[in-house]
Amino acid sequence: MKRNKAKEIIARRVLKRIKRATEDRISKLPDEIIAVILSLLPMKTITRMRVLSKRWRHVWTLYPYLHFNHDDLGTRGNRETFVRIVDHFLHFYNGEELKRFQLSFYIGEKYSPNAKEWVHFAIQRRVQELDLDFMERAYYVGVPFELPDCVFYCGSSITKLSLSQCEFNSFTYKGFVSLKCLSLTNCKLRDEQIHRVVADCLCLESLTLNNCNHIINLKISMPDLRLKTLTLSNCWHLRKFYLFAPNLLSLHYRGNFIAFSFENISCLANITLNIGRLNFMGARSNYRKFVVSLAHISTVTICSSLIQVLSSELFFSRITPPRWFPCLKELHLLNDIMAEHMLLVLTFFSTCPLEQLVIDMSRPCGFAFVCGGDNDYWREQLKAVVCVFSHLKKVIIKGFERLDDKTWLMGFLLEKAVVLESFLIVAPRSACIHLAREEIEEIEQLPRSSLDAKIIFE
């Protein structure tokens, strides 16, 4: 009798544990917590969750983060099905406000009216982050989407706006009273429109222009401008760039060398210059003037070829390198020249208070500024150069695949960096197995001026 009673108690305990394990605790969470969980899931999964319980049938219709991606919804290659799914979802949506509305879909001309309705839907619900991408991925082109007027006149709630393959027909942007971050890719807008955007969006802190090839003369100038981060990438028709930004902290530029004119950029601390084409036969004074305007910057990412033009002139004229970067602490060199010529570039920074140097060798070697003489000639000439890195503590070489002609480069740095603490060599995984033990030993045996310098392979 006692045994049966004991078994009954055990069985009840087991059943209670099973019931707890199978209990739908997630559905008992507050709507706010469920919304956070849903924000981490793709739309395809969210639409399927309505079958979990009666409560989930309605919770997903209040979801404030709407992401409609042509690929994620499993409708790739079938635009009509994608349009039908989005229309169906928005028809049953019951939320009053949207945190984020993201749409990635090549509309062409046929579905442009549908897209305008979707954008209008988001604006009506006071969307905070609006991301519209209408670019054809196969060719990175497409028919520009003409933004509806409601975006410009009723978008007061938008704080972050990202547009791809869109066309601007408006010349007033006073509706963007809350806009802090603006990113434009492959967008059709001209010089005066960008100027109006900056003038009207008084809260703008971040601006990105990528592949906007209708911009020729860019002028960003406002005394009360709050802009902190500016990125210009692949705007190949750009010829002139005037910048007056007293609060700018970071500038990233990728493109051809153009006529730069900077004023009042005293807060600028970080700059990236990835120059694709230099006019070596042009006036080098333009390059020098540009570099002098960056004298106060502490962190610089720059392609080697730009510095090569300046340093070669100093080398052949036997001029002592001026302190063009007197505040430079961290330097990232994008290597697009020959290894021997890189040594010449490094001497350019020997007078800087440089503490960390990163050399990216993974970039393909492009053009090299022809200074005359073969590699042996350059090595002999550079031996006579008085060059000491008095503050350099850390060196990182990225994209190291094989030793070949890089021994001299590493030996140069180990010799000239008198307070060096670490010399980190980062090789791609594919290159690690090809780096012979003999090569590693040869690197480790290189003489060094600093007794604390450690060579590390990663």
Helices and strands as residue ranges (DSSP letters): H 2-22, G 26-28, H 31-38, H 43-48, G 49-51, H 54-59, G 60-62, E 65-69, H 79-91, E 100-104, H 112-124, E 129-133, E 145-146, H 149-153, E 160-164, E 166-167, E 181-185, H 191-200, E 206-210, E 217-221, E 229-233, E 240-244, E 250-255, E 259-263, E 270-275, H 284-292, E 299-303, H 304-316, E 330-334, H 339-347, E 356-360, H 375-383, E 394-398, H 407-416, E 422-425, H 429-432, H 437-444, E 454-457
